[in-house]
Amino acid sequence: MFEPETMLLREAIGETIRDLRLNEDRTLRQVSSAAQVSLGYLSEIERGQKEASSEVIASIAAALGMTVGELMTEVATRLMAYESDQLVALPLQWAA
């Protein structure tokens, strides 16, 4: 059976944070300092290598000038776009 590739939540969060940071022309150092998160840890989050806690996500969101809800909406949009490209036909028993 074919299993479509899945984007992990930590990858979607990391990519979204990186894109938002770069759109503001800010460095890792600037955002890590504002969020009070180590430079290395923020880099690992952006690369999808570390799972950030809700507290760290809140700090990063604030450093980017947004709420957690706004950040997570951006993450959800990224996931939905990725998943829509991965859609395959459902088996007949699951079709509506």
Buried (B, 14 or more C-beta within 10 A) or exposed (E): EEEEEEBEBBBBBBBBBBEBBEEEEBEBEBBBBBBEBEBEBBBBBBEBEBBBEEEBBBBBBBBBEBEBEEBBEBBEEBBEEBEEEEEEEEEEEEEE
